[in-house]
Amino acid sequence: MPKLVRPPQRPTHPLIWCLAAICAFLAVAVVITGVVVFIGYMVIHPRVPQLSVSSAKLDHFEFDQTSLLIVRVIIILKAENDNEKATASFYETEFDLFFEGQKIAILRADPFDVGSNRTLDLHYEVESKPIPLEPQESDVLEIGVKQNELELGLTGHVRTRWRVGPLGSVKFWLRLHCKLVLPVDESPIYPKCTTRSK
């Protein structure tokens, strides 16, 4: 009966062993990095800094028979950093103020920092140029004035960055969409509008 003869096995090439060792090392490094990031997150509890509308007030209101609207609004935005061990940086801050879809003012701020567990108020006093209104917009305004209110929209964004311990920097876009229903009698309001991260 014939015997099965197997060819002699060739030894594994050293390059294959090197590649296998590198892959094993990378796999272990990824696992260790994941564990370090998870532990760091659990210890530091990073929180996304926020920007909110603290208060708003109609400081001046003028509407004449030629359907021209002029408003001056005081808005206070509050930047909050609830992180215990990291300073947050805010930059590219820009918000637009609208009436019935018409942009009436732009709110900007130079880059600024907020220390750990701190807040910073940004005071804006913006006055619009005379805004010509369409008949429909004039009607909306007149109805609002009779109800002692002027509705404005505030939308925009800000970028924020902060260090999460040894894990590096984290960056977020924060976006704000806020409806401001301002009393024409110049009483302040305290809306609950806060940015959302994206």
C-alpha positions in Angstrom: 0.0 0.0 0.0 1.5 3.4 -1.0 2.4 5.8 1.8 1.3 9.4 1.7 4.4 11.5 1.6 4.1 15.1 2.7 6.5 17.7 1.4 8.7 19.2 4.1 7.3 22.4 5.7 9.1 25.5 4.9 9.9 27.7 8.0 7.8 30.9 8.3 9.5 33.9 6.7 10.9 36.4 9.4 9.0 39.2 7.6 5.7 37.5 8.4 6.7 37.2 12.0 7.5 40.9 12.1 4.2 41.8 10.6 2.3 39.6 13.1 4.2 41.2 16.0 3.4 44.7 14.7 -0.3 43.9 14.3 -0.4 42.4 17.8 1.3 45.4 19.3 -1.1 47.8 17.5 -4.1 45.8 18.8 -2.8 46.0 22.4 -2.1 49.7 22.0 -5.7 50.4 20.7 -7.2 48.5 23.7 -4.9 50.3 26.2 -5.8 53.7 24.6 -9.5 52.9 24.8 -9.2 52.0 28.5 -7.2 55.1 29.3 -9.8 57.3 27.4 -12.7 55.7 29.2 -11.1 56.0 32.6 -10.1 59.6 31.9 -13.7 60.4 30.8 -15.1 58.8 34.0 -12.6 60.7 36.2 -12.8 64.1 34.5 -16.5 64.1 33.5 -16.0 66.6 30.6 -19.0 68.9 29.9 -19.6 70.8 26.7 -19.4 74.6 27.5 -22.6 76.5 26.7 -23.8 79.9 25.6 -27.3 81.0 26.6 -29.4 84.2 26.4 -29.5 85.5 30.0 -31.8 88.5 29.4 -33.1 90.7 26.6 -34.8 94.1 26.6 -36.2 96.4 24.0 -34.5 99.7 24.8 -35.8 101.9 22.0 -38.7 101.4 19.6 -39.7 103.6 16.7 -42.2 103.0 13.9 -43.4 105.8 11.7 -46.1 106.3 9.1 -43.6 105.5 6.3 -43.3 102.0 7.6 -39.7 102.4 8.8 -38.8 100.5 11.9 -35.9 101.4 14.2 -35.1 99.3 17.3 -32.4 99.3 20.0 -32.1 96.0 21.9 -30.0 95.1 24.9 -29.1 91.4 25.0 -26.9 89.7 27.6 -25.4 86.3 26.6 -23.9 84.1 29.3 -20.9 81.8 28.5 -20.8 78.9 30.9 -18.0 76.4 31.6 -19.0 73.7 34.0 -15.7 71.8 33.7 -13.9 71.5 37.0 -10.4 71.2 35.6 -10.4 72.9 32.1 -10.5 76.4 30.7 -12.9 76.7 27.8 -12.1 78.9 24.8 -14.9 80.5 22.7 -14.2 81.8 19.2 -15.9 82.6 15.9 -18.9 84.0 17.8 -21.6 85.4 15.5 -25.3 85.8 16.0 -27.9 87.5 13.7 -30.9 89.3 15.0 -34.0 89.1 12.8 -37.4 90.7 12.5 -39.8 88.8 10.2 -36.9 87.3 8.3 -35.0 90.6 7.9 -31.6 90.8 9.4 -31.5 93.9 11.6 -28.2 93.4 13.5 -25.2 91.2 13.9 -23.7 90.3 17.3 -20.0 89.3 17.3 -17.3 88.8 19.9 -13.6 88.5 19.8 -12.2 85.1 21.1 -12.4 84.8 24.8 -11.7 82.2 27.6 -13.9 81.1 30.5 -12.1 79.6 33.5 -13.1 76.3 35.0 -16.5 76.4 36.8 -17.0 80.0 35.8 -19.4 82.1 33.7 -18.8 85.3 31.6 -21.5 87.7 30.5 -21.4 89.3 27.0 -23.3 92.6 26.9 -24.7 93.7 23.5 -26.5 96.9 22.8 -27.5 96.9 19.2 -29.4 99.5 17.2 -30.8 98.8 13.8 -30.7 101.1 10.8 -34.1 102.2 9.6 -35.8 99.0 8.3 -38.3 99.5 5.5 -41.2 97.1 6.1 -43.6 95.5 3.6 -47.3 96.0 4.2 -47.7 92.5 5.6 -44.7 93.1 8.0 -46.2 96.4 9.1 -49.5 94.6 9.9 -47.7 92.0 12.0 -45.8 94.7 13.8 -49.0 96.7 14.5 -50.7 93.6 15.9 -47.7 92.9 18.1 -47.6 96.5 19.4 -51.3 96.3 20.4 -50.4 93.2 22.4 -47.3 95.0 23.9 -44.8 92.7 22.2 -42.2 92.7 19.4 -41.0 89.3 18.3 -37.4 89.0 17.1 -35.3 85.9 16.2 -31.7 85.4 17.3 -29.7 82.7 15.5 -26.1 81.9 15.1 -23.1 79.9 16.3 -19.9 79.9 18.3 -17.0 77.4 18.4 -15.6 76.2 21.7 -12.5 74.3 22.6 -11.1 72.9 25.9 -8.6 70.4 27.0 -9.7 67.2 28.6 -6.8 66.4 30.8 -4.0 64.4 29.1 -6.5 63.3 26.4 -6.1 66.4 24.3 -8.3 69.2 23.0 -12.0 68.8 22.2 -13.8 71.1 19.8 -17.5 71.7 19.2 -19.8 74.0 17.2 -22.5 75.4 19.3 -25.7 76.7 17.6 -28.4 78.9 18.9 -32.0 79.4 17.7 -34.0 81.7 20.0 -37.3 83.5 19.7 -37.3 86.8 21.7 -40.8 88.1 22.5 -39.9 91.6 23.8 -42.4 93.8 25.6 -42.7 97.1 23.9 -42.9 98.8 27.3 -39.2 98.0 27.7 -39.5 95.3 30.4 -36.7 92.8 30.4 -37.3 89.1 29.6 -35.3 86.1 30.7 -35.6 83.5 27.9 -34.6 79.9 28.3 -32.5 79.7 25.1 -29.3 77.7 25.2 -26.9 76.6 22.5 -26.8 73.0 21.2 -23.7 71.3 20.2 -23.2 69.9 16.7 
